Amino acid sequence: MIYRFRVILDNDTEDDIFRDLEIRETDTLEDLHNIITQSFAFDGSEMASFYLSDDQWNQGEEISLFDLSEDNSARLMNETEICSVVHEVQPKLIYVYDFLSMWTFYVELAEIVDEAEGTDYPNLMFVQGQVPDEAPDKLFEAEPGDSFNDNEDEDSMDLEDYTDLDFDENWN
């Protein structure tokens, strides 16, 4: 079977930037990584990861391009078939390319179709929008109710007063 994905660049502009791709369900996430980087004109030399995602695009388990863990326990793209992590019930992934620039993409399974005879896969089906020269800025905001988001707490806290923080300023 062939998976058709829409890969959308997370950006704050009015322009939609996305690619529609086809890939075999038995290909690996590394194969998907390669077609995403090629279709968005990246050279593919930077670190990247996929993250499992729920319907609200909350980031879940990481699947890395390389294992940088101390105990070699990371789940790797080249060992993970696409169909093992993406299907009708779980159709969404988040893809991050280049952890310094944080290019972030929403990857969603749009359709599952039969393989077309004479078509080479993976296949770039459709291109919409031009990739900007730099990754879009990310605005990280706290959820309402988080303690570090409450302005009243900031106003009442004296950051120069260490007595209530159980902190020894001469520890060294």
Backbone as JSON, one array per atom type, in Angstrom:
{
  "sequence": "MIYRFRVILDNDTEDDIFRDLEIRETDTLEDLHNIITQSFAFDGSEMASFYLSDDQWNQGEEISLFDLSEDNSARLMNETEICSVVHEVQPKLIYVYDFLSMWTFYVELAEIVDEAEGTDYPNLMFVQGQVPDEAPDKLFEAEPGDSFNDNEDEDSMDLEDYTDLDFDENWN",
  "N": [[0.84, -1.19, 0.0], [0.32, 2.32, -0.51], [1.21, 5.24, 1.14], [-0.1, 8.44, 1.38], [1.04, 11.54, 2.19], [0.6, 14.76, 3.67], [2.8, 17.32, 4.19], [3.4, 19.91, 6.22], [4.87, 23.04, 6.63], [5.5, 24.57, 9.69], [4.71, 27.72, 10.09], [4.49, 31.28, 10.63], [3.36, 32.88, 8.76], [1.05, 34.15, 6.28], [1.14, 32.61, 4.08], [0.69, 29.38, 2.82], [2.75, 26.63, 3.16], [3.56, 23.69, 1.91], [4.03, 20.15, 1.18], [2.93, 17.46, -0.8], [3.27, 14.07, -0.55], [4.08, 10.73, -1.65], [4.63, 7.46, -0.46], [5.86, 4.17, 0.17], [4.19, 2.04, 2.49], [5.81, 0.26, 3.83], [8.3, 1.37, 3.76], [10.98, 3.05, 5.51], [11.09, 5.4, 8.29], [13.34, 6.89, 7.87], [13.49, 6.94, 5.09], [11.23, 8.49, 4.61], [12.06, 10.85, 5.89], [14.17, 11.51, 4.14], [12.81, 12.12, 1.7], [11.29, 14.27, 2.54], [13.25, 16.2, 3.25], [14.48, 16.55, 0.75], [12.3, 17.48, -0.79], [11.77, 19.94, 0.35], [14.04, 21.27, -0.22], [16.33, 21.03, 1.43], [19.65, 20.13, 2.47], [19.91, 17.79, 3.87], [21.8, 17.17, 5.77], [21.64, 17.76, 8.45], [20.76, 17.08, 11.9], [17.78, 15.28, 12.73], [14.42, 14.53, 13.78], [11.51, 12.5, 14.18], [8.36, 12.79, 15.8], [5.9, 11.09, 17.55], [2.44, 11.91, 17.43], [-0.6, 13.27, 18.76], [-4.1, 13.95, 18.06], [-4.23, 16.69, 18.6], [-1.79, 17.66, 17.96], [0.18, 17.29, 19.91], [3.39, 16.67, 21.11], [4.91, 13.52, 21.15], [6.53, 10.38, 21.66], [9.95, 10.23, 20.63], [11.6, 9.6, 17.55], [14.62, 9.1, 16.28], [17.11, 10.31, 13.92], [19.77, 9.65, 14.35], [21.37, 7.79, 16.98], [21.95, 9.31, 19.86], [21.97, 8.8, 22.49], [23.25, 7.83, 25.71], [23.04, 5.17, 26.42], [22.46, 3.81, 24.11], [19.72, 3.52, 23.45], [17.85, 4.78, 21.91], [15.08, 5.12, 19.7], [15.24, 4.48, 16.29], [15.12, 6.03, 13.03], [15.87, 4.55, 10.72], [15.3, 1.99, 11.43], [12.63, 1.8, 11.74], [9.63, 1.05, 10.38], [7.31, 2.86, 8.42], [4.57, 2.14, 8.56], [4.42, 1.06, 11.08], [4.17, 3.08, 12.88], [2.44, 4.97, 11.87], [-0.89, 5.15, 10.89], [-4.42, 4.64, 10.14], [-5.65, 5.15, 12.61], [-3.69, 6.48, 14.03], [-2.69, 9.05, 12.61], [-0.79, 11.17, 12.54], [2.35, 12.89, 12.66], [5.06, 14.75, 14.05], [7.69, 16.51, 12.63], [11.01, 17.43, 13.02], [13.62, 19.3, 11.79], [17.03, 20.03, 11.79], [18.2, 21.03, 14.59], [19.21, 23.41, 15.55], [18.1, 25.46, 14.04], [15.47, 24.66, 14.1], [13.43, 23.8, 12.2], [10.17, 23.02, 11.78], [7.67, 20.65, 11.12], [4.4, 19.56, 10.27], [3.2, 16.42, 9.81], [0.93, 14.6, 8.11], [-1.05, 11.76, 7.55], [-2.83, 11.46, 4.7], [-4.15, 9.78, 2.96], [-4.57, 6.34, 2.03], [-3.56, 4.34, -0.55], [-3.67, 2.07, -3.39], [-0.68, 0.75, -4.88], [0.56, 2.34, -7.74], [1.1, 1.11, -10.92], [4.18, 1.43, -12.58], [4.94, 3.77, -11.33], [7.44, 5.48, -9.55], [8.53, 5.25, -6.22], [9.72, 6.79, -3.24], [7.46, 9.52, -3.99], [7.1, 12.8, -5.05], [4.27, 14.61, -5.09], [2.93, 17.13, -5.11], [3.6, 20.61, -4.79], [3.47, 23.41, -2.71], [4.03, 26.73, -2.14], [6.96, 28.65, -1.18], [9.96, 27.89, 0.5], [11.1, 29.72, 3.26], [14.18, 31.67, 3.72], [15.19, 31.43, 6.27], [14.4, 29.53, 9.22], [11.09, 29.78, 10.51], [10.4, 31.92, 13.3], [9.84, 30.69, 16.56], [7.28, 31.0, 18.88], [7.19, 30.53, 22.09], [4.9, 29.88, 24.46], [3.42, 29.88, 27.68], [0.9, 27.73, 28.99], [-2.38, 28.81, 29.98], [-2.7, 29.32, 33.45], [-0.35, 28.07, 34.21], [2.29, 28.26, 36.54], [4.49, 29.91, 35.97], [3.38, 31.67, 34.26], [1.73, 33.37, 35.48], [1.28, 36.63, 36.1], [0.92, 37.96, 38.51], [2.39, 36.53, 40.38], [5.01, 37.09, 39.55], [5.18, 39.82, 40.1], [5.07, 39.85, 42.87], [7.35, 38.53, 43.67], [10.61, 38.88, 44.84], [13.51, 38.86, 43.26], [16.03, 39.34, 44.17], [16.07, 38.66, 46.8], [17.15, 36.08, 48.6], [16.47, 34.61, 50.82], [14.08, 33.16, 51.17], [14.39, 31.12, 49.39], [15.98, 28.99, 50.08], [18.71, 28.87, 49.42], [22.15, 28.87, 49.16], [24.11, 31.48, 48.69], [26.83, 31.63, 48.78], [27.99, 29.18, 48.08], [30.16, 28.2, 46.72]],
  "CA": [[0.0, 0.0, 0.0], [1.01, 3.6, -0.6], [0.74, 6.29, 2.05], [-0.01, 9.81, 0.9], [1.2, 12.47, 3.31], [0.76, 16.21, 3.51], [3.83, 17.8, 5.11], [3.16, 21.35, 6.3], [5.84, 23.81, 7.41], [4.93, 25.4, 10.75], [5.19, 29.1, 9.96], [3.55, 32.29, 11.11], [2.96, 33.76, 7.67], [-0.24, 33.82, 5.68], [1.39, 31.69, 2.98], [0.74, 27.96, 3.13], [3.92, 25.98, 2.58], [3.43, 22.26, 2.17], [4.33, 19.2, 0.13], [2.18, 16.21, -0.79], [4.22, 13.0, -0.87], [3.65, 9.34, -1.63], [5.71, 6.57, -0.05], [5.36, 2.83, 0.53], [3.95, 1.87, 3.93], [6.89, -0.54, 4.4], [9.54, 2.15, 3.8], [11.31, 3.48, 6.87], [11.0, 6.83, 8.57], [14.5, 7.52, 7.25], [13.08, 7.2, 3.71], [10.32, 9.65, 4.68], [12.95, 11.98, 6.2], [14.91, 11.87, 2.92], [11.96, 12.81, 0.71], [10.9, 15.57, 3.09], [14.37, 17.14, 3.11], [14.65, 16.85, -0.68], [11.18, 18.25, -1.32], [11.85, 21.3, 0.88], [15.34, 21.78, -0.67], [17.37, 20.97, 2.45], [20.69, 19.2, 2.03], [19.77, 16.53, 4.59], [22.98, 16.91, 6.6], [21.4, 18.14, 9.84], [20.04, 16.15, 12.77], [16.33, 15.38, 12.6], [13.64, 13.54, 14.53], [10.06, 12.45, 14.12], [7.71, 12.61, 17.09], [4.52, 10.65, 17.46], [1.59, 13.03, 17.78], [-2.03, 12.99, 18.87], [-4.93, 14.79, 17.19], [-4.0, 18.1, 18.89], [-0.4, 17.9, 17.62], [1.06, 17.24, 21.07], [4.59, 15.9, 20.81], [5.07, 12.29, 21.91], [7.8, 9.66, 21.59], [10.9, 10.65, 19.61], [12.27, 8.61, 16.72], [15.75, 9.91, 15.84], [17.94, 9.93, 12.78], [20.96, 9.03, 14.94], [21.26, 7.51, 18.4], [22.88, 10.11, 20.65], [21.78, 8.46, 23.9], [24.41, 7.18, 26.32], [22.83, 3.72, 26.53], [22.05, 3.31, 22.8], [18.33, 3.07, 23.58], [16.96, 5.61, 21.11], [14.39, 4.51, 18.57], [15.86, 5.07, 15.11], [14.33, 6.12, 11.8], [16.2, 3.51, 9.75], [14.81, 0.71, 11.96], [11.19, 1.95, 12.0], [8.77, 1.13, 9.2], [6.28, 3.89, 8.53], [3.28, 1.56, 8.96], [4.43, 0.69, 12.5], [3.88, 4.26, 13.71], [1.41, 5.79, 11.24], [-2.01, 4.38, 10.32], [-5.67, 5.41, 10.2], [-5.94, 5.55, 13.99], [-2.61, 7.39, 14.45], [-2.25, 9.57, 11.31], [0.0, 12.4, 12.62], [3.7, 12.96, 13.19], [5.75, 16.03, 13.99], [9.05, 16.3, 12.12], [11.88, 18.57, 13.29], [14.87, 19.22, 11.05], [18.05, 21.01, 12.19], [17.82, 21.44, 15.94], [19.6, 24.79, 15.82], [17.09, 26.32, 13.39], [14.15, 24.14, 14.51], [12.42, 23.69, 11.16], [9.15, 22.12, 12.32], [6.69, 20.28, 10.11], [3.3, 18.69, 10.65], [3.12, 15.36, 8.81], [-0.35, 13.93, 8.32], [-1.47, 10.77, 6.58], [-4.05, 11.94, 4.06], [-4.85, 8.74, 2.22], [-3.87, 5.1, 1.74], [-4.01, 3.91, -1.87], [-2.91, 0.98, -4.01], [0.5, 1.16, -5.62], [0.29, 2.54, -9.17], [2.12, 0.48, -11.75], [5.01, 2.37, -13.33], [5.29, 4.95, -10.51], [8.56, 5.3, -8.63], [8.27, 5.75, -4.87], [8.79, 7.86, -2.89], [7.03, 10.38, -5.09], [6.62, 14.14, -4.71], [3.06, 14.81, -5.9], [2.46, 18.52, -5.21], [4.39, 21.6, -4.06], [2.78, 24.67, -2.48], [4.77, 27.72, -1.36], [8.42, 28.68, -1.17], [10.55, 27.8, 1.83], [11.86, 30.94, 3.57], [15.63, 31.49, 3.89], [15.44, 31.04, 7.66], [13.27, 28.89, 9.89], [10.2, 30.72, 11.2], [10.58, 32.04, 14.75], [8.86, 30.0, 17.39], [6.83, 31.74, 20.04], [6.87, 29.56, 23.13], [4.08, 30.51, 25.49], [2.9, 28.98, 28.7], [-0.55, 27.51, 29.0], [-3.03, 29.55, 31.07], [-2.71, 28.6, 34.72], [0.99, 27.66, 34.6], [2.77, 29.19, 37.56], [5.38, 30.91, 35.4], [2.61, 32.53, 33.38], [0.91, 34.24, 36.31], [1.98, 37.89, 36.31], [0.85, 38.37, 39.9], [3.51, 35.91, 41.09], [6.21, 37.82, 39.19], [5.18, 41.1, 40.77], [5.26, 39.69, 44.3], [8.59, 37.85, 43.96], [11.82, 39.69, 44.8], [14.56, 37.96, 42.81], [17.27, 39.63, 44.89], [15.92, 38.14, 48.15], [17.39, 34.64, 48.56], [16.18, 33.98, 52.1], [12.99, 32.2, 51.07], [14.67, 30.15, 48.36], [16.84, 27.93, 50.6], [19.83, 28.9, 48.49], [23.36, 29.42, 49.75], [24.78, 32.23, 47.64], [28.3, 31.44, 48.92], [28.2, 27.74, 48.04], [31.41, 27.84, 46.07]],
  "C": [[0.89, 1.25, 0.0], [0.36, 4.59, 0.36], [0.94, 7.63, 1.37], [-0.01, 10.74, 2.1], [1.14, 13.9, 2.83], [1.73, 16.64, 4.61], [3.79, 19.32, 5.09], [4.23, 22.0, 7.17], [5.09, 24.66, 8.42], [5.52, 26.8, 10.61], [4.1, 30.07, 10.37], [3.14, 33.26, 10.01], [1.6, 33.33, 7.14], [-0.08, 32.79, 4.56], [1.43, 30.25, 3.49], [1.94, 27.37, 2.42], [3.81, 24.51, 2.93], [3.83, 21.46, 0.94], [3.43, 17.99, 0.31], [3.09, 15.12, -1.33], [3.53, 11.65, -0.88], [4.86, 8.48, -1.28], [5.1, 5.22, 0.34], [5.22, 2.72, 2.05], [5.08, 1.09, 4.59], [8.24, 0.15, 4.34], [9.77, 2.62, 5.23], [11.07, 4.98, 7.04], [12.21, 7.57, 8.01], [14.21, 7.83, 5.78], [12.15, 8.41, 3.65], [11.11, 10.92, 4.97], [13.64, 12.46, 4.92], [14.03, 12.59, 1.9], [11.48, 14.16, 1.24], [12.03, 16.57, 2.9], [14.58, 17.52, 1.64], [13.53, 17.75, -1.2], [11.15, 19.69, -0.8], [13.22, 21.92, 0.61], [16.36, 21.94, 0.46], [18.42, 19.98, 1.99], [20.68, 17.87, 2.78], [20.91, 16.22, 5.54], [22.78, 17.21, 8.08], [20.66, 17.03, 10.59], [18.54, 16.37, 12.61], [15.68, 14.29, 13.44], [12.17, 13.65, 14.13], [9.56, 12.28, 15.54], [6.3, 12.11, 16.83], [3.66, 11.8, 17.95], [0.14, 12.57, 17.9], [-2.8, 13.96, 17.96], [-4.73, 16.29, 17.42], [-2.55, 18.5, 18.62], [0.5, 18.01, 18.84], [2.19, 16.26, 20.76], [4.72, 14.69, 21.73], [6.46, 11.7, 21.75], [8.64, 10.11, 20.4], [11.45, 9.44, 18.86], [13.35, 9.38, 15.96], [16.41, 9.4, 14.58], [19.18, 9.19, 13.26], [20.72, 8.8, 16.42], [22.35, 8.28, 19.14], [22.75, 9.82, 22.14], [23.01, 7.73, 24.43], [24.27, 5.67, 26.35], [22.35, 3.08, 25.22], [20.6, 2.78, 22.8], [17.35, 3.84, 22.69], [16.31, 4.79, 19.99], [14.85, 5.24, 17.32], [14.97, 5.01, 13.88], [14.59, 4.94, 10.88], [15.74, 2.12, 10.19], [13.29, 0.71, 12.14], [10.42, 2.07, 10.69], [7.67, 2.15, 9.45], [4.98, 3.31, 9.08], [3.25, 1.14, 10.43], [4.1, 1.86, 13.41], [2.78, 5.15, 13.14], [0.37, 4.86, 10.62], [-3.27, 5.2, 10.51], [-5.98, 5.93, 11.6], [-4.93, 6.58, 14.5], [-2.02, 8.02, 13.19], [-1.26, 10.73, 11.36], [1.37, 12.18, 13.23], [4.14, 14.42, 13.18], [7.17, 15.72, 13.55], [9.84, 17.57, 12.37], [13.21, 18.32, 12.59], [15.78, 20.35, 11.5], [17.68, 21.64, 13.54], [18.33, 22.82, 16.34], [18.58, 25.76, 15.23], [15.67, 25.93, 13.74], [13.1, 24.27, 13.41], [11.42, 22.65, 11.62], [8.05, 21.92, 11.29], [5.62, 19.39, 10.74], [3.1, 17.69, 9.5], [1.84, 14.58, 9.09], [-0.66, 12.98, 7.17], [-2.81, 11.22, 6.01], [-4.86, 10.81, 3.46], [-3.95, 7.51, 2.09], [-4.44, 4.56, 0.44], [-3.19, 2.71, -2.34], [-1.73, 1.55, -4.77], [0.15, 1.25, -7.11], [1.44, 1.95, -9.98], [2.86, 1.55, -12.55], [5.38, 3.63, -12.57], [6.44, 4.6, -9.59], [8.21, 5.93, -7.29], [9.58, 5.83, -4.12], [8.58, 8.83, -4.05], [6.54, 11.72, -4.54], [5.47, 14.46, -5.65], [2.74, 16.28, -6.14], [3.32, 19.4, -4.31], [3.58, 22.87, -3.93], [3.68, 25.56, -1.63], [6.27, 27.54, -1.42], [8.92, 28.66, 0.27], [11.33, 29.09, 2.11], [13.35, 30.64, 3.77], [15.98, 31.02, 5.29], [14.19, 30.41, 8.24], [12.41, 29.95, 10.57], [10.49, 30.73, 12.7], [9.48, 31.31, 15.47], [8.55, 30.87, 18.59], [6.38, 30.71, 21.06], [6.14, 30.28, 24.25], [3.6, 29.46, 26.46], [1.39, 28.85, 28.55], [-1.16, 28.35, 30.14], [-3.06, 28.69, 32.34], [-1.35, 28.08, 35.13], [1.56, 28.7, 35.53], [3.7, 30.25, 36.99], [4.67, 31.84, 34.43], [1.75, 33.51, 34.18], [1.68, 35.51, 36.65], [1.95, 38.33, 37.76], [1.99, 37.77, 40.7], [4.8, 36.65, 40.79], [6.3, 39.13, 39.96], [5.48, 40.95, 42.26], [6.6, 39.04, 44.65], [9.76, 38.83, 43.82], [12.98, 38.76, 44.46], [15.9, 38.21, 43.49], [17.23, 39.09, 46.32], [16.02, 36.62, 48.12], [16.94, 33.91, 49.82], [15.08, 32.93, 52.02], [13.25, 31.08, 50.07], [15.55, 28.99, 48.82], [18.06, 27.76, 49.68], [21.01, 29.55, 49.18], [24.13, 30.13, 48.65], [26.28, 32.12, 47.69], [28.66, 29.97, 48.85], [29.55, 27.35, 47.48], [32.59, 28.3, 46.86]]
}
